[in-house]
């Protein structure tokens, strides 16, 4: 049985609107990398809060749910997708 290729967080960037883009793959040059975009409205809904959220709420959500976000990205990538937006 062959080992599964690595799938790790390559980069994480938050823009001025508090949208976070996670890039996952086997490394920086992975041609099959996957981008998961996390929008503030998704976090607000998950937390049961209304917009606007504090930046701290969004970053804490991302940290607390890092494993679930990575699993979601892998699931989508394994189905041939290259990106998904959580809105």
C-alpha positions as a Markdown table, in Angstrom:
| # | Residue | x | y | z |
|---|---|---|---|---|
| 1 | Unk | 0.0 | 0.0 | 0.0 |
| 2 | Unk | 1.5 | 3.3 | -1.1 |
| 3 | Unk | 1.7 | 6.2 | 1.4 |
| 4 | Unk | -0.7 | 9.0 | 0.8 |
| 5 | Unk | 0.9 | 12.2 | -0.5 |
| 6 | Unk | 1.4 | 14.9 | 2.0 |
| 7 | Unk | -1.4 | 17.5 | 2.3 |
| 8 | Unk | -0.5 | 20.4 | 4.5 |
| 9 | Unk | -1.2 | 24.1 | 4.9 |
| 10 | Unk | 1.1 | 25.9 | 2.5 |
| 11 | Unk | 0.0 | 29.5 | 3.2 |
| 12 | Unk | -2.7 | 31.5 | 4.9 |
| 13 | Unk | -3.5 | 35.1 | 3.9 |
| 14 | Unk | -6.1 | 37.4 | 5.4 |
| 15 | Unk | -7.1 | 40.4 | 3.4 |
| 16 | Unk | -8.6 | 43.8 | 4.5 |
| 17 | Unk | -12.1 | 42.4 | 4.4 |
| 18 | Unk | -11.1 | 39.7 | 6.9 |
| 19 | Unk | -11.4 | 37.0 | 4.3 |
| 20 | Unk | -8.9 | 34.2 | 4.8 |
| 21 | Unk | -7.4 | 32.2 | 2.0 |
| 22 | Unk | -5.8 | 28.9 | 2.9 |
| 23 | Unk | -3.7 | 27.1 | 0.4 |
| 24 | Unk | -3.1 | 23.4 | 0.9 |
| 25 | Unk | -1.0 | 20.8 | -0.9 |
| 26 | Unk | 2.1 | 18.8 | -0.8 |
| 27 | Unk | 4.4 | 21.9 | -0.9 |
| 28 | Unk | 4.7 | 25.3 | -2.5 |
| 29 | Unk | 5.2 | 24.0 | -6.0 |
| 30 | Unk | 2.3 | 21.5 | -5.8 |
| 31 | Unk | 0.5 | 21.7 | -9.2 |
| 32 | Unk | -2.7 | 20.3 | -7.5 |
| 33 | Unk | -2.8 | 22.7 | -4.6 |
| 34 | Unk | -6.2 | 23.7 | -3.2 |
| 35 | Unk | -7.5 | 27.1 | -2.1 |
| 36 | Unk | -10.1 | 27.2 | 0.7 |
| 37 | Unk | -11.6 | 30.7 | 1.2 |
| 38 | Unk | -13.2 | 31.5 | 4.5 |
| 39 | Unk | -15.6 | 34.5 | 4.5 |
| 40 | Unk | -16.6 | 36.4 | 7.6 |
| 41 | Unk | -20.3 | 35.7 | 7.0 |
| 42 | Unk | -19.6 | 31.9 | 7.2 |
| 43 | Unk | -17.8 | 32.4 | 10.5 |
| 44 | Unk | -20.6 | 34.6 | 11.8 |
| 45 | Unk | -23.2 | 31.9 | 10.9 |
| 46 | Unk | -21.2 | 29.1 | 12.5 |
| 47 | Unk | -20.7 | 31.2 | 15.7 |
| 48 | Unk | -24.3 | 32.3 | 15.8 |
| 49 | Unk | -23.3 | 36.0 | 15.6 |
| 50 | Unk | -24.1 | 38.9 | 13.4 |
| 51 | Unk | -21.7 | 40.9 | 11.2 |
| 52 | Unk | -19.4 | 42.7 | 11.6 |
| 53 | Unk | -17.2 | 40.3 | 13.5 |
| 54 | Unk | -14.0 | 41.2 | 15.2 |
| 55 | Unk | -10.8 | 40.0 | 13.5 |
| 56 | Unk | -10.0 | 38.1 | 16.6 |
| 57 | Unk | -13.2 | 36.1 | 16.3 |
| 58 | Unk | -12.4 | 35.1 | 12.8 |
| 59 | Unk | -8.8 | 34.1 | 13.5 |
| 60 | Unk | -9.8 | 32.2 | 16.6 |
| 61 | Unk | -12.4 | 30.3 | 14.5 |
| 62 | Unk | -9.8 | 29.5 | 11.9 |
| 63 | Unk | -7.4 | 28.2 | 14.6 |
| 64 | Unk | -10.0 | 26.3 | 16.5 |
| 65 | Unk | -11.3 | 24.6 | 13.3 |
| 66 | Unk | -7.9 | 24.1 | 11.5 |
| 67 | Unk | -8.3 | 20.3 | 11.3 |
| 68 | Unk | -11.9 | 20.5 | 10.0 |
| 69 | Unk | -11.0 | 23.1 | 7.4 |
| 70 | Unk | -8.0 | 21.0 | 6.2 |
| 71 | Unk | -10.3 | 17.9 | 6.0 |
| 72 | Unk | -12.8 | 19.9 | 4.0 |
| 73 | Unk | -10.1 | 21.1 | 1.6 |
| 74 | Unk | -8.8 | 17.5 | 1.2 |
| 75 | Unk | -12.3 | 16.2 | 0.6 |
| 76 | Unk | -12.9 | 18.8 | -2.2 |
| 77 | Unk | -9.5 | 18.3 | -3.7 |
| 78 | Unk | -9.8 | 14.6 | -3.8 |
| 79 | Unk | -13.0 | 15.1 | -5.9 |
| 80 | Unk | -11.0 | 17.1 | -8.5 |
| 81 | Unk | -11.8 | 20.6 | -7.4 |
| 82 | Unk | -9.2 | 23.3 | -7.0 |
| 83 | Unk | -11.0 | 25.7 | -4.7 |
| 84 | Unk | -14.0 | 26.2 | -2.5 |
| 85 | Unk | -15.5 | 29.3 | -0.8 |
| 86 | Unk | -17.2 | 29.0 | 2.5 |
| 87 | Unk | -19.7 | 31.8 | 2.5 |
